[in-house]
Amino acid sequence: MFYALVISLPMLAMLSWLVFFSLQWLMPREHKRPDTRRVAMLQNRILALFYGAAFILYTCHWIYFSGIINPYVRMVYFMANLSVYPLFWFYLRRLAGKPIRSETWLLLPALLLPISKLIAHLAGWSQVETAVYLLVRICFALEVVYVIVRGQQLIYRFRQELDNFYGDERGYRLQPINRMLWLFAITACASIVLNLIGRERLTGNQSVVIAAAVMTCLLWSLGYIASQLEPISEDMSSVRDSRQAEPTADKPQAAKDSTFSDNLSERFHRLMEERRPYLDPDLTLQDLATMLGTNRTYLSQLLHHEYQTNFSTYINRQRLALAKEKLASTRHSSGKQAIQEAIESSGFASESTFYRLFKQETGLSPMAWQQTLVSAENQLLQDDKA
């Protein structure tokens, strides 16, 4: 009884997320922007397909480990096994606002190899069946490598786009996606190990209980992280819309005006000192480019060449410098309220971003940093008296 229950856990976990993402797809939540709602629907549809394939996969596992051997079930199992990783890759691409049509060829092995194996089995071509089975394993391993490597590259570029458009380090929100990708890699490695061991050796063995429990935890965690990622689609929509709507009038003007780039740097410095636009928590690269009468491309180039950084990092450096000034001025009245006021008056969109960046730069919490200033001040007074 216990054995039958545990080996069904991965199947039930996949079913729960299949239902969840299907409902999210069919009855999506309202968003401020209609296109964001559409993007979220597409993402949830792919996740529903992914968990649908995973549910079929682990249902076939459950049937097999229950002692039922059927060539047609094996064919469906191999189809699902070779589909889950391409579907996860499609999800990552949609998450980053990339098309998936050019990548649909990744599903060809899931269609061709299992059917070929079934035909070879029914025809009694044992050697062909063995060769196709070997190809299935090789394709599975190649899919894993492809998704992990390309996924890391995609997330890196996606984070760069977000950090070079928003001023509140939204690229940091991609950390859960990175964790999800590595969790997916661990799950893939576990699957590869189980494939190498062979399901035949695990049948009826209590070790399959451990394997089922581990896979359930990994796959359920994967679904939980994925369920938290929808808001990023709105960020990517804004980046895409801004790119499409970016004015081109500056380019011919820049070609005629030889002092354009020099003036841009000067105007940028003046704007930062006089208007301090970084105090706006919702500031974007496009907003700043509009203030300067230029476009995002020129402004990004300026930040890259003059400061060797991206937009988000530069803006948050300015915010952090101002916050430190305010904390230094209130060091004798140190407390949560003083820190909160420094955060709000410096342009930070969230406390978590402020605390993380402050700790990265100083190695201390804001309150501990204030205490070091007071201690240093007291030490100077004692030295003067001495």
HULINUR-V458987 format. One record per backbone hydrogen bond with DSSP energy under -1.0 kcal/mol. NH is the residue of the N-H (numbers start at 1). CO is the residue of the C=O. If there is no record, write none. Layout:
nh->(NH:NH)
co->(CO:CO)
//
This chain:
nh->(5:6:7:9:12:13:14:15:16:17:18:19:20:21:22:23:24:25:26:27:37:38:39:40:41:42:43:44:45:46:47:48:49:50:51:52:53:54:55:56:57:58:59:60:61:62:63:64:65:67:68:74:75:76:77:78:79:80:81:82:84:87:88:89:90:91:92:93:94:95:96:97:98:103:104:106:107:108:111:112:113:116:117:118:119:120:121:122:123:125:126:129:130:131:132:133:134:135:136:137:138:139:140:141:142:143:144:145:146:147:148:149:150:151:152:153:154:155:156:157:158:159:160:161:162:163:164:165:166:167:172:173:174:175:178:179:180:181:182:183:184:185:186:187:188:189:190:191:192:193:194:195:196:197:198:203:205:208:209:211:212:213:214:215:216:217:218:219:220:221:222:223:224:225:226:227:228:229:232:233:235:236:237:238:239:240:241:242:243:244:245:253:254:255:256:257:260:263:264:265:266:267:268:269:270:271:272:273:274:275:276:279:280:283:285:288:289:290:291:292:294:299:300:301:302:303:304:305:306:307:309:312:314:315:316:317:318:319:320:321:322:323:324:325:326:327:328:329:331:333:339:340:341:342:343:344:345:346:348:354:355:356:357:358:359:360:361:362:363:369:370:371:372:373:374:375:376:377:378:379:380:381:382:383:384:385:386)
co->(1:2:3:6:8:9:10:11:12:13:14:15:16:17:18:19:20:21:22:23:33:34:35:36:37:38:39:40:41:42:43:44:45:46:47:48:49:50:51:52:53:54:55:56:57:58:59:60:61:64:63:70:71:72:73:74:75:76:77:78:80:83:84:85:86:87:88:89:90:91:92:94:93:100:101:103:104:105:107:108:109:112:113:114:115:116:117:118:119:120:124:125:126:127:128:129:130:131:132:133:134:135:136:137:138:139:140:141:142:143:144:145:146:147:148:149:150:151:152:153:154:155:156:157:158:159:160:162:162:283:169:170:171:172:174:175:176:177:178:179:180:181:182:183:184:185:186:187:188:189:190:191:192:193:194:199:202:205:206:207:208:209:210:211:212:213:214:215:216:217:218:219:220:221:222:223:225:226:229:230:231:232:233:234:235:236:237:238:239:240:241:249:250:251:252:253:257:259:260:261:262:263:264:265:266:267:268:269:270:271:271:276:277:280:165:284:285:286:287:288:289:295:296:297:298:299:300:301:302:303:303:163:310:311:312:313:314:315:316:317:318:319:320:321:322:323:324:325:328:330:335:336:337:338:339:340:341:343:343:350:351:352:353:354:355:356:357:358:359:365:366:367:368:369:370:371:372:373:374:375:376:377:378:379:380:381:382)
//
